[in-house]
C-alpha cells in the first residue's frame, strides 16, 4: 500500500458517522466509538479535549497538534499494526480524527491475571512483536515517543497493535518540549533536545515494559522524581527476580545514555528470538495473557 498524501477532510463527522459513546480519555484527547452511516463499519474517533479554560488560540493550537498526529500516522500507512486513518473533521466544535477501530484490551489489562509474567515464551511473544512493529516505525524515520502498556492493544488472536502517535517525532529533529510519560520515557525525552531523538528512546521504553511485566517495577524508581544516572536501576532484591533469560537484555535496554543501549530493535529481537514459541507448537502450562500473545507466533509459518 502506498503512502497517502493528505487526510480527507469531511467537516462535521456526524453527517457521516453516528457516535456511540466515549471509550477512553487522556491528557491530549478523548476517544469515541462510532459507526459509519453508509457501511455500518465501526471506527474510532479521537478528538481534542473540550475547551473549558484557556484562550481560543490555545484551543485551535491543540486542534492543530491533533492533525499533526494524523499526518504522522499517514507516514506509517501500510504498517498493518498501526491503525489506519480515514478522515479528519470536527465533532461538537472539536477537531477530530477518524481511524480504524481496534477490538481488544490494553496490554496492561491483558496481563492482569498473569502478573508477574515469568514464562519466557510469553515475555518474548510480547517483546518480539513490539520489536517488529517499532522497527517498521523507525525505518520510516519516526520515533514513537510514548511507548507504554496503555498504548498497546491486544487483538483476540494475540496480535499487538500500536496506537497513539501524539508524541511521535521525526528521528534527529529538534524537540521543543518534554515528550512521553514519566516512568517509561527515556532521560533524553525529559526536556527539549536540540539533537532530537533516535529509536533508542523507544528501546528504553520497551525495556521499561519488559521490567514491568516480569518484576512489576519500573527502572530508576519509576522516575517519579528527577533522578540522575547514578540512581539505582532497581533495588538489588528486585534485580534478582528478573528472569535470567532477560536480565542482561533488560538492563542493557534501560541504560541511561542512549548510545549505551542496543543499536536498534533488530538487535533486541535477535536476543529474544530463541525464546519465541515455535509455529505449530502447543501452549506450555503457565499463566497466560488474555488474549494470549503466544498464539500470534504459534500461528505464523516457520521462520527461516
DRENPA-754534 format. One record per residue: residue in three letters; x negated, y, z negated of N, C-alpha, C, O in turn. Coordinates in steps of 0.2 Angstrom, whole numbers, padded with zeros to 4 digits, always signed. Example, Ala and Ser with C-alpha at 12.3 -4.5 7.8 and 13.67 -1.06 7.14 Angstrom:
BEGIN
Ala-0066-0028-0039-0062-0022-0039-0066-0016-0039-0071-0017-0042/Ser-0064-0011-0035-0068-0005-0036-0064+0000-0039-0067+0006-0040/
***
This chain:
BEGIN
Unk-0004-0006+0000+0000+0000+0000-0004+0006+0000-0009+0007-0004/Unk-0003+0011+0004-0007+0017+0005-0005+0022-0001+0000+0021-0004/Unk-0009+0027-0002-0008+0032-0007-0002+0037-0004-0003+0039+0001/Unk+0002+0038-0009+0007+0044-0007+0004+0050-0008-0001+0051-0012/Unk+0006+0055-0003+0003+0062-0003+0006+0066-0008+0003+0071-0011/Unk+0013+0066-0010+0016+0070-0014+0022+0067-0017+0025+0062-0014/Unk+0024+0069-0023+0030+0066-0026+0036+0069-0023+0037+0075-0022/Unk+0041+0065-0022+0048+0068-0019+0051+0072-0024+0052+0069-0030/Unk+0053+0078-0023+0057+0082-0027+0064+0082-0026+0066+0083-0020/Unk+0068+0080-0031+0075+0079-0029+0080+0083-0033+0086+0083-0033/Unk+0077+0088-0037+0081+0093-0040+0084+0090-0047+0081+0086-0050/Unk+0091+0091-0048+0094+0088-0053+0095+0081-0053+0099+0079-0048/Unk+0092+0077-0057+0092+0070-0056+0099+0067-0057+0100+0061-0055/Unk+0103+0070-0061+0110+0067-0062+0114+0067-0056+0119+0064-0056/Unk+0112+0070-0050+0115+0069-0044+0113+0062-0041+0117+0060-0036/Unk+0108+0059-0043+0106+0053-0040+0105+0047-0045+0106+0041-0043/Unk+0105+0049-0052+0104+0044-0057+0109+0045-0063+0111+0051-0064/Unk+0111+0040-0066+0115+0040-0072+0110+0039-0078+0108+0033-0078/Unk+0109+0043-0082+0105+0042-0088+0109+0039-0093+0114+0041-0096/Unk+0106+0033-0096+0110+0029-0100+0108+0030-0107+0112+0028-0112/Unk+0102+0033-0109+0101+0034-0116+0093+0034-0117+0089+0032-0112/Unk+0091+0037-0122+0084+0038-0124+0081+0031-0126+0084+0028-0130/Unk+0075+0029-0124+0072+0023-0126+0065+0025-0130+0063+0020-0133/Unk+0063+0031-0130+0057+0032-0133+0055+0040-0133+0058+0043-0129/Unk+0051+0042-0138+0049+0049-0138+0042+0049-0141+0040+0045-0145/Unk+0039+0054-0138+0032+0055-0140+0030+0062-0141+0034+0067-0141/Unk+0024+0064-0142+0022+0071-0143+0022+0075-0137+0023+0081-0137/Unk+0022+0072-0131+0022+0075-0125+0028+0075-0121+0029+0079-0116/Unk+0033+0070-0123+0039+0070-0119+0043+0064-0121+0042+0061-0126/Unk+0049+0064-0118+0054+0059-0120+0055+0054-0114+0054+0056-0109/Unk+0057+0048-0116+0058+0043-0111+0066+0040-0111+0068+0039-0117/Unk+0069+0040-0105+0076+0038-0105+0076+0032-0100+0072+0031-0095/Unk+0081+0028-0101+0083+0023-0096+0089+0026-0092+0093+0029-0094/Unk+0088+0024-0085+0094+0027-0081+0094+0022-0075+0090+0017-0075/Unk+0100+0022-0071+0100+0018-0065+0102+0022-0060+0106+0027-0060/Unk+0100+0020-0054+0101+0024-0048+0108+0023-0045+0110+0017-0045/Unk+0112+0028-0044+0119+0028-0042+0120+0024-0035+0124+0020-0035/Unk+0115+0025-0031+0116+0022-0024+0114+0014-0024+0118+0010-0021/Unk+0109+0012-0028+0107+0005-0028+0108+0001-0034+0108-0005-0034/Unk+0109+0005-0040+0110+0001-0046+0104+0000-0050+0103-0003-0055/Unk+0098+0001-0046+0091+0000-0049+0090+0003-0055+0092+0009-0056/Unk+0087+0000-0060+0086+0003-0067+0079+0007-0066+0074+0004-0063/Unk+0078+0013-0069+0072+0017-0068+0071+0020-0075+0075+0020-0080/Unk+0065+0022-0076+0063+0026-0082+0063+0033-0080+0060+0035-0075/Unk+0065+0037-0085+0064+0045-0083+0060+0048-0089+0063+0047-0095/Unk+0055+0051-0088+0051+0054-0093+0052+0061-0092+0051+0064-0087/Unk+0054+0065-0097+0055+0072-0097+0050+0075-0102+0047+0072-0106/Unk+0049+0082-0101+0045+0086-0105+0050+0087-0112+0056+0086-0111/Unk+0047+0088-0117+0051+0090-0123+0055+0095-0122+0054+0100-0119/Unk+0061+0095-0126+0066+0101-0125+0063+0107-0129+0059+0106-0133/Unk+0065+0113-0126+0062+0119-0129+0066+0120-0135+0072+0121-0135/Unk+0062+0121-0141+0065+0123-0147+0062+0129-0150+0066+0134-0152/Unk+0056+0130-0149+0052+0136-0151+0047+0137-0146+0046+0133-0141/Unk+0044+0143-0146+0039+0144-0141+0042+0148-0135+0048+0150-0135/Unk+0037+0151-0131+0039+0155-0125+0042+0151-0119+0040+0145-0119/Unk+0045+0154-0115+0047+0151-0109+0041+0149-0104+0041+0144-0101/Unk+0036+0153-0105+0030+0152-0101+0027+0145-0103+0024+0141-0099/Unk+0027+0144-0110+0024+0138-0113+0028+0132-0111+0025+0127-0109/Unk+0035+0133-0110+0039+0128-0108+0038+0126-0101+0038+0120-0099/Unk+0037+0131-0097+0035+0130-0090+0028+0126-0089+0028+0122-0085/Unk+0024+0129-0093+0017+0125-0093+0018+0118-0095+0014+0114-0091/Unk+0022+0116-0100+0022+0109-0101+0025+0105-0096+0024+0100-0095/Unk+0030+0108-0092+0033+0105-0086+0028+0104-0081+0028+0099-0077/Unk+0023+0109-0080+0018+0108-0075+0013+0102-0077+0011+0099-0073/Unk+0012+0102-0084+0007+0096-0086+0011+0089-0084+0007+0085-0082/Unk+0017+0089-0085+0021+0083-0083+0020+0081-0076+0019+0075-0074/Unk+0021+0086-0072+0020+0085-0064+0013+0083-0063+0011+0079-0058/Unk+0008+0086-0067+0001+0084-0066+0000+0076-0067-0004+0073-0064/Unk+0003+0074-0072+0003+0067-0074+0006+0063-0068+0003+0058-0066/Unk+0011+0065-0065+0014+0062-0059+0009+0061-0054+0009+0056-0050/Unk+0006+0067-0052+0001+0067-0047-0005+0062-0048-0008+0059-0044/Unk-0007+0062-0055-0012+0057-0056-0010+0050-0055-0013+0045-0053/Unk-0003+0048-0057-0001+0042-0055+0000+0040-0048-0001+0035-0046/Unk+0000+0045-0044+0000+0044-0036-0006+0042-0034-0007+0038-0030/Unk-0012+0044-0038-0018+0042-0036-0019+0034-0037-0024+0031-0035/Unk-0015+0032-0041-0015+0024-0043-0010+0020-0039-0009+0014-0041/Unk-0007+0023-0034-0002+0019-0030-0006+0013-0027-0011+0013-0025/Unk-0002+0008-0028-0005+0001-0026-0008-0003-0031-0009-0009-0030/Unk-0009+0000-0037-0011-0004-0043-0005-0007-0046-0001-0003-0049/Unk-0003-0013-0045+0003-0016-0047+0005-0015-0055+0010-0015-0057/Unk-0001-0015-0059+0000-0015-0066+0002-0008-0069+0003-0007-0075/Unk+0002-0003-0064+0003+0004-0066+0011+0006-0063+0012+0004-0058/Unk+0015+0008-0067+0022+0010-0065+0022+0014-0058+0018+0019-0058/Unk+0026+0012-0054+0027+0016-0048+0031+0022-0049+0036+0022-0053/Unk+0029+0027-0046+0033+0034-0047+0037+0035-0041+0035+0034-0035/Unk+0044+0037-0042+0048+0038-0037+0050+0045-0035+0051+0046-0029/Unk+0050+0049-0040+0053+0056-0039+0051+0060-0045+0050+0058-0050/Unk+0052+0067-0043+0052+0072-0049+0058+0076-0048+0061+0076-0043/Unk+0060+0079-0054+0066+0083-0054+0067+0087-0060+0062+0088-0064/Unk+0073+0088-0062+0075+0091-0068+0081+0087-0071+0085+0084-0068/Unk+0080+0087-0078+0086+0084-0082+0087+0089-0088+0083+0089-0092/Unk+0093+0092-0088+0095+0096-0093+0090+0102-0094+0088+0103-0100/Unk+0088+0105-0089+0083+0110-0089+0076+0109-0091+0072+0113-0093/Unk+0075+0102-0090+0068+0100-0092+0065+0096-0086+0069+0093-0082/Unk+0059+0097-0084+0055+0094-0079+0055+0087-0081+0054+0085-0087/Unk+0055+0082-0076+0055+0075-0077+0052+0071-0071+0052+0074-0066/Unk+0050+0065-0073+0048+0061-0068+0052+0054-0068+0054+0052-0073/Unk+0054+0052-0062+0057+0046-0061+0053+0040-0059+0049+0041-0054/Unk+0052+0035-0063+0047+0030-0061+0050+0023-0063+0056+0022-0065/Unk+0046+0018-0061+0048+0011-0062+0049+0009-0069+0046+0011-0074/Unk+0055+0006-0071+0057+0003-0077+0053-0003-0079+0054-0008-0075/Unk+0050-0004-0084+0046-0010-0086+0050-0013-0092+0051-0010-0097/Unk+0052-0019-0091+0056-0023-0096+0051-0027-0101+0048-0032-0098/Unk+0050-0024-0107+0045-0028-0111+0043-0024-0117+0043-0018-0117/Unk+0041-0027-0122+0039-0024-0128+0032-0020-0128+0028-0022-0123/Unk+0031-0016-0132+0024-0013-0133+0019-0019-0135+0022-0024-0139/Unk+0013-0018-0134+0008-0023-0136+0008-0024-0143+0008-0030-0146/Unk+0009-0019-0147+0009-0019-0154+0014-0024-0157+0013-0028-0161/Unk+0020-0023-0154+0026-0027-0156+0025-0034-0154+0028-0039-0158/Unk+0022-0035-0149+0021-0042-0146+0016-0046-0151+0017-0053-0151/Unk+0012-0043-0155+0008-0047-0159+0010-0047-0167+0007-0049-0171/Unk+0016-0044-0168+0018-0043-0175+0019-0049-0179+0017-0049-0184/Unk+0021-0055-0175+0021-0061-0179+0015-0065-0179+0014-0071-0182/Unk+0010-0063-0175+0003-0067-0174-0003-0064-0178-0008-0067-0178/Unk-0002-0058-0181-0007-0054-0183-0010-0057-0190-0006-0060-0194/Unk-0017-0057-0191-0022-0055-0186-0022-0061-0181-0022-0066-0182/Unk-0024-0058-0175-0024-0063-0169-0032-0066-0169-0036-0062-0168/Unk-0032-0072-0170-0039-0075-0171-0040-0081-0165-0046-0083-0164/Unk-0035-0083-0162-0036-0088-0157-0039-0085-0151-0037-0080-0148/Unk-0045-0088-0149-0049-0085-0144-0046-0084-0137-0047-0079-0134/Unk-0042-0089-0135-0038-0088-0129-0033-0082-0129-0033-0079-0124/Unk-0030-0081-0134-0025-0076-0135-0029-0069-0134-0027-0065-0131/Unk-0034-0068-0138-0038-0062-0138-0040-0061-0131-0040-0055-0129/Unk-0043-0066-0128-0046-0065-0121-0041-0063-0116-0042-0060-0111/Unk-0035-0066-0117-0030-0065-0112-0027-0058-0112-0026-0055-0107/Unk-0028-0055-0118-0026-0048-0118-0032-0043-0115-0031-0039-0111/Unk-0038-0044-0118-0043-0040-0116-0045-0041-0109-0047-0036-0105/Unk-0044-0047-0106-0046-0049-0099-0041-0045-0095-0043-0042-0090/Unk-0035-0045-0096-0030-0042-0092-0031-0034-0092-0031-0031-0087/Unk-0033-0031-0098-0034-0024-0098-0040-0022-0095-0041-0017-0092/Unk-0045-0027-0095-0051-0025-0091-0050-0025-0084-0052-0020-0080/Unk-0046-0030-0081-0044-0030-0074-0040-0023-0072-0042-0020-0067/Unk-0036-0021-0076-0032-0015-0074-0036-0009-0075-0036-0005-0070/Unk-0040-0008-0080-0044-0002-0081-0049-0002-0076-0051+0004-0074/Unk-0052-0007-0074-0057-0007-0069-0054-0004-0062-0058+0000-0058/Unk-0048-0006-0060-0045-0003-0055-0044+0004-0055-0045+0008-0051/Unk-0042+0007-0061-0041+0014-0063-0048+0017-0062-0048+0023-0059/Unk-0053+0014-0065-0059+0018-0064-0062+0018-0057-0066+0022-0055/Unk-0060+0013-0053-0063+0013-0046-0059+0018-0042-0062+0020-0037/Unk-0054+0021-0045-0051+0027-0042-0053+0033-0045-0051+0039-0043/Unk-0059+0033-0049-0062+0039-0052-0058+0042-0057-0058+0048-0058/Unk-0053+0038-0060-0049+0041-0066-0051+0038-0072-0053+0032-0072/Unk-0051+0041-0078-0051+0038-0085-0044+0039-0088-0041+0044-0088/Unk-0042+0034-0091-0035+0034-0094-0035+0039-0099-0030+0043-0100/Unk-0039+0038-0104-0040+0043-0109-0035+0042-0115-0036+0046-0120/Unk-0031+0038-0115-0026+0037-0121-0024+0030-0121-0018+0028-0122/Unk-0029+0025-0121-0028+0018-0121-0026+0016-0129-0031+0017-0133/Unk-0021+0013-0130-0019+0011-0137-0013+0006-0136-0010+0006-0131/Unk-0011+0002-0141-0006-0003-0140+0001+0000-0138+0004-0004-0135/Unk+0002+0006-0140+0009+0009-0138+0009+0010-0131+0015+0011-0128/Unk+0003+0011-0127+0003+0012-0120+0002+0006-0116+0000+0006-0110/Unk+0003+0000-0119+0003-0006-0115+0009-0010-0116+0011-0011-0122/Unk+0013-0012-0111+0019-0016-0111+0018-0023-0109+0014-0024-0105/Unk+0021-0028-0112+0021-0035-0110+0027-0037-0107+0032-0037-0110/Unk+0027-0039-0101+0032-0042-0097+0034-0049-0100+0030-0052-0103/Unk+0040-0052-0098+0042-0058-0101+0037-0064-0099+0036-0069-0102/Unk+0033-0063-0093+0029-0068-0091+0022-0067-0093+0017-0071-0091/Unk+0021-0063-0098+0014-0062-0101+0010-0057-0098+0004-0056-0100/Unk+0012-0054-0092+0008-0049-0089+0009-0042-0092+0014-0040-0094/Unk+0003-0039-0092+0002-0032-0095+0003-0027-0090+0001-0027-0085/Unk+0006-0021-0093+0007-0015-0088+0005-0009-0092+0006-0009-0098/Unk+0001-0005-0089-0002+0001-0092+0002+0007-0091+0003+0008-0085/Unk+0004+0011-0096+0008+0016-0095+0005+0023-0098+0000+0023-0101/Unk+0008+0028-0096+0007+0035-0099+0000+0037-0097-0005+0036-0100/Unk+0000+0041-0091-0006+0044-0089-0007+0052-0091-0010+0056-0087/Unk-0003+0053-0096-0003+0060-0098-0010+0063-0100-0011+0069-0100/Unk-0015+0059-0102-0021+0061-0104-0027+0059-0099-0032+0060-0100/Unk-0025+0056-0094-0029+0054-0089-0033+0060-0086-0030+0065-0085/Unk-0040+0059-0084-0044+0064-0081-0048+0061-0076-0049+0055-0076/Unk-0050+0066-0071-0055+0063-0066-0062+0062-0069-0064+0066-0074/Unk-0065+0057-0068-0071+0055-0071-0076+0060-0069-0077+0063-0064/Unk-0080+0063-0075-0085+0068-0074-0083+0075-0074-0087+0079-0073/Unk-0076+0076-0074-0073+0083-0073-0073+0086-0080-0071+0082-0085/Unk-0075+0092-0081-0075+0095-0087-0068+0095-0090-0063+0096-0087/Unk-0068+0093-0097-0062+0093-0101-0061+0100-0105-0066+0102-0107/Unk-0055+0102-0106-0054+0109-0109-0051+0108-0116-0050+0113-0119/Unk-0049+0102-0118-0046+0101-0124-0047+0094-0126-0050+0090-0122/Unk-0046+0092-0133-0047+0086-0135-0042+0081-0132-0036+0083-0130/Unk-0043+0075-0131-0039+0070-0127-0038+0064-0131-0043+0062-0135/Unk-0033+0060-0130-0032+0054-0133-0028+0054-0140-0026+0059-0142/Unk-0029+0049-0143-0026+0048-0150-0031+0046-0155-0035+0041-0154/Unk-0032+0049-0161-0037+0048-0166-0036+0041-0168-0030+0038-0169/Unk-0041+0037-0169-0041+0030-0171-0043+0026-0165-0046+0021-0166/Unk-0041+0029-0159-0043+0025-0153-0047+0029-0148-0051+0026-0144/Unk-0047+0035-0148-0051+0039-0143-0058+0039-0145-0060+0039-0151/Unk-0063+0039-0140-0070+0039-0141-0072+0046-0144-0069+0051-0143/Unk-0078+0046-0147-0080+0053-0150-0081+0058-0145-0080+0064-0146/Unk-0083+0057-0139-0084+0062-0133-0077+0065-0131-0077+0070-0127/Unk-0072+0062-0134-0065+0065-0132-0062+0070-0137-0057+0073-0136/Unk-0066+0070-0143-0063+0074-0148-0063+0081-0148-0060+0085-0151/Unk-0067+0084-0143-0067+0091-0141-0068+0092-0134-0070+0088-0130/Unk-0068+0098-0132-0069+0100-0124-0076+0097-0123-0081+0098-0127/Unk-0077+0094-0117-0083+0091-0115-0085+0093-0108-0082+0092-0103/Unk-0090+0097-0108-0092+0100-0101-0095+0095-0096-0095+0096-0090/Unk-0097+0089-0099-0099+0084-0094-0094+0079-0092-0095+0075-0088/Unk-0088+0080-0095-0082+0076-0093-0083+0069-0096-0088+0067-0100/Unk-0078+0064-0095-0078+0058-0097-0080+0053-0092-0079+0054-0086/Unk-0082+0047-0094-0083+0041-0090-0078+0035-0092-0075+0036-0097/Unk-0078+0030-0088-0075+0024-0090-0077+0021-0097-0073+0017-0100/Unk-0082+0023-0099-0085+0021-0106-0080+0023-0112-0080+0020-0117/Unk-0077+0029-0110-0072+0031-0116-0066+0026-0116-0064+0025-0122/Unk-0064+0023-0111-0059+0018-0111-0061+0012-0114-0058+0008-0117/Unk-0068+0010-0113-0071+0004-0116-0071+0005-0123-0069+0000-0127/Unk-0072+0011-0126-0072+0012-0133-0065+0010-0136-0064+0007-0141/Unk-0060+0013-0132-0053+0012-0134-0051+0005-0134-0047+0002-0138/Unk-0053+0001-0129-0052-0006-0128-0055-0010-0134-0052-0015-0137/Unk-0061-0008-0136-0064-0011-0142-0060-0010-0148-0060-0014-0153/Unk-0057-0004-0149-0053-0002-0155-0047-0007-0155-0045-0010-0160/Unk-0044-0009-0149-0038-0013-0148-0041-0020-0150-0037-0024-0154/Unk-0047-0022-0148-0049-0029-0150-0050-0029-0157-0049-0035-0160/Unk-0053-0024-0161-0054-0025-0168-0047-0025-0171-0046-0028-0176/Unk-0042-0021-0169-0036-0020-0172-0032-0027-0172-0029-0029-0177/Unk-0033-0030-0166-0030-0037-0165-0032-0042-0170-0029-0046-0173/Unk-0039-0042-0171-0042-0048-0174-0043-0046-0181-0043-0051-0185/Unk-0044-0040-0184-0045-0039-0191-0041-0034-0194-0041-0032-0200/Unk-0036-0031-0190-0031-0026-0192-0034-0020-0195-0031-0017-0199/Unk-0040-0018-0192-0043-0012-0194-0046-0009-0188-0048-0012-0183/Unk-0046-0002-0188-0049+0002-0183-0056+0004-0185-0057+0005-0191/Unk-0061+0005-0180-0068+0007-0182-0068+0014-0185-0064+0018-0185/Unk-0074+0015-0189-0075+0021-0192-0070+0024-0196-0068+0030-0196/Unk-0067+0020-0200-0061+0022-0205-0055+0024-0202-0051+0028-0204/Unk-0054+0022-0195-0048+0024-0192-0049+0031-0189-0045+0034-0186/Unk-0055+0034-0190-0056+0041-0188-0051+0046-0190-0050+0051-0186/Unk-0048+0045-0196-0043+0050-0198-0046+0056-0200-0043+0062-0200/Unk-0053+0056-0202-0056+0062-0203-0062+0062-0198-0064+0057-0195/Unk-0065+0068-0197-0070+0069-0193-0077+0066-0195-0081+0069-0199/Unk-0078+0060-0194-0084+0056-0196-0089+0057-0191-0088+0060-0186/Unk-0095+0055-0193-0101+0056-0189-0103+0049-0187-0101+0044-0189/Unk-0109+0049-0183-0111+0042-0180-0114+0038-0186-0115+0032-0185/Unk-0115+0041-0192-0118+0037-0197-0113+0034-0201-0115+0030-0206/Unk-0107+0035-0200-0101+0032-0204-0101+0024-0202-0103+0022-0196/Unk-0100+0020-0207-0099+0013-0205-0094+0011-0200-0089+0014-0200/Unk-0096+0007-0195-0091+0005-0190-0085+0001-0194-0079+0003-0193/Unk-0086-0004-0198-0082-0007-0203-0085-0009-0209-0091-0009-0209/Unk-0081-0009-0215-0085-0012-0221-0087-0019-0220-0085-0022-0216/Unk-0093-0020-0223-0096-0027-0222-0091-0033-0223-0092-0038-0219/Unk-0086-0033-0228-0082-0038-0228-0077-0039-0222-0075-0044-0221/Unk-0076-0033-0219-0072-0034-0213-0076-0036-0207-0073-0040-0203/Unk-0082-0034-0206-0086-0036-0201-0087-0044-0201-0087-0047-0195/Unk-0087-0047-0207-0087-0054-0207-0081-0058-0204-0081-0064-0203/Unk-0075-0054-0204-0069-0058-0202-0068-0057-0194-0063-0060-0192/Unk-0072-0053-0191-0071-0053-0183-0073-0060-0181-0078-0062-0182/Unk-0069-0063-0177-0070-0069-0174-0077-0069-0171-0079-0065-0167/Unk-0081-0074-0172-0088-0075-0170-0089-0074-0162-0094-0071-0160/Unk-0084-0076-0159-0084-0076-0151-0084-0069-0149-0086-0068-0143/Unk-0081-0064-0153-0081-0057-0150-0084-0052-0154-0084-0046-0153/Unk-0088-0054-0160-0091-0049-0164-0096-0045-0161-0095-0039-0161/Unk-0100-0048-0157-0106-0043-0154-0103-0039-0149-0104-0033-0148/Unk-0098-0042-0145-0095-0038-0140-0091-0032-0143-0091-0026-0140/Unk-0087-0033-0148-0083-0028-0151-0087-0022-0153-0086-0016-0152/Unk-0092-0024-0157-0097-0019-0159-0100-0015-0154-0102-0009-0155/Unk-0102-0018-0148-0105-0015-0143-0100-0010-0140-0102-0005-0137/Unk-0094-0012-0139-0089-0008-0136-0088-0001-0140-0086+0004-0137/Unk-0088-0001-0146-0087+0004-0150-0093+0008-0153-0093+0012-0158/Unk-0099+0007-0149-0104+0011-0151-0103+0018-0150-0099+0021-0146/Unk-0106+0022-0154-0104+0030-0155-0106+0033-0148-0102+0037-0146/Unk-0112+0032-0146-0114+0035-0140-0111+0031-0133-0112+0025-0133/Unk-0108+0035-0129-0106+0032-0123-0111+0028-0119-0109+0022-0117/Unk-0117+0030-0118-0122+0027-0115-0124+0020-0118-0127+0016-0114/Unk-0122+0019-0124-0124+0013-0128-0119+0007-0127-0120+0002-0129/Unk-0113+0009-0124-0108+0004-0123-0109+0000-0117-0113+0002-0113/Unk-0105-0005-0116-0106-0009-0109-0105-0004-0103-0102+0001-0104/Unk-0108-0006-0098-0108-0001-0092-0101+0000-0089-0100+0005-0087/Unk-0097-0005-0089-0091-0005-0086-0086-0011-0088-0088-0015-0092/Unk-0080-0010-0086-0075-0016-0088-0077-0022-0085-0075-0028-0088/Unk-0080-0023-0079-0083-0029-0076-0087-0033-0081-0087-0039-0082/Unk-0092-0029-0084-0096-0032-0089-0093-0035-0095-0094-0040-0097/Unk-0088-0031-0098-0084-0033-0103-0080-0040-0101-0080-0045-0105/Unk-0077-0040-0095-0073-0046-0093-0078-0052-0093-0076-0057-0095/Unk-0084-0051-0090-0088-0057-0089-0090-0060-0096-0091-0065-0097/Unk-0090-0055-0101-0092-0058-0108-0086-0061-0112-0087-0065-0117/Unk-0080-0060-0109-0074-0064-0112-0072-0070-0107-0067-0073-0109/Unk-0074-0070-0101-0072-0074-0096-0071-0082-0099-0066-0085-0097/Unk-0076-0084-0102-0077-0091-0104-0071-0093-0109-0070-0099-0111/Unk-0068-0088-0112-0063-0089-0117-0056-0089-0114-0051-0090-0118/Unk-0055-0087-0108-0048-0087-0105-0045-0094-0104-0049-0099-0102/Unk-0039-0094-0104-0036-0101-0103-0037-0103-0096-0037-0099-0091/Unk-0038-0109-0095-0038-0112-0088-0032-0112-0085-0027-0114-0088/Unk-0031-0111-0078-0025-0111-0074-0022-0118-0075-0026-0123-0074/Unk-0016-0119-0076-0013-0125-0077-0013-0129-0084-0011-0134-0085/Unk-0017-0126-0088-0019-0129-0095-0013-0128-0099-0008-0124-0098/Unk-0012-0132-0104-0007-0132-0109-0009-0127-0115-0015-0126-0117/Unk-0004-0124-0118-0005-0120-0123-0007-0123-0130-0004-0128-0132/Unk-0013-0121-0133-0015-0124-0139-0011-0122-0145-0008-0116-0145/Unk-0010-0126-0149-0006-0124-0155-0009-0118-0159-0015-0119-0161/Unk-0006-0113-0159-0008-0107-0163-0003-0102-0163+0002-0102-0159/Unk-0004-0097-0167+0001-0091-0167+0001-0087-0161-0005-0086-0159/Unk+0006-0086-0157+0006-0083-0151+0009-0077-0151+0013-0075-0155/Unk+0007-0073-0146+0010-0066-0145+0017-0068-0141+0018-0073-0138/Unk+0022-0063-0142+0029-0064-0139+0030-0058-0136+0032-0053-0139/Unk+0030-0058-0129+0029-0063-0124+0022-0066-0125+0017-0062-0127/Unk+0020-0072-0122+0014-0075-0123+0009-0073-0117+0010-0075-0111/Unk+0004-0069-0119+0000-0066-0114-0005-0072-0111-0007-0070-0105/Unk-0005-0077-0114-0010-0083-0111-0006-0086-0105-0010-0088-0100/Unk+0000-0085-0104+0004-0088-0099+0002-0085-0092+0002-0088-0087/Unk+0000-0078-0092-0002-0075-0086-0008-0078-0083-0008-0079-0077/Unk-0013-0081-0087-0019-0084-0085-0017-0091-0083-0020-0094-0078/Unk-0013-0095-0087-0011-0102-0085-0008-0102-0078-0008-0107-0075/Unk-0004-0097-0076+0000-0097-0070-0005-0095-0064-0002-0096-0058/Unk-0011-0093-0065-0015-0090-0060-0018-0096-0056-0020-0101-0059/Unk-0019-0095-0049-0023-0100-0046-0030-0101-0049-0033-0096-0052/Unk-0034-0106-0048-0040-0107-0050-0045-0101-0048-0045-0099-0043/Unk-0049-0099-0053-0054-0094-0052-0060-0097-0049-0062-0102-0050/Unk-0064-0093-0044-0070-0096-0041-0075-0096-0046-0081-0099-0045/
***
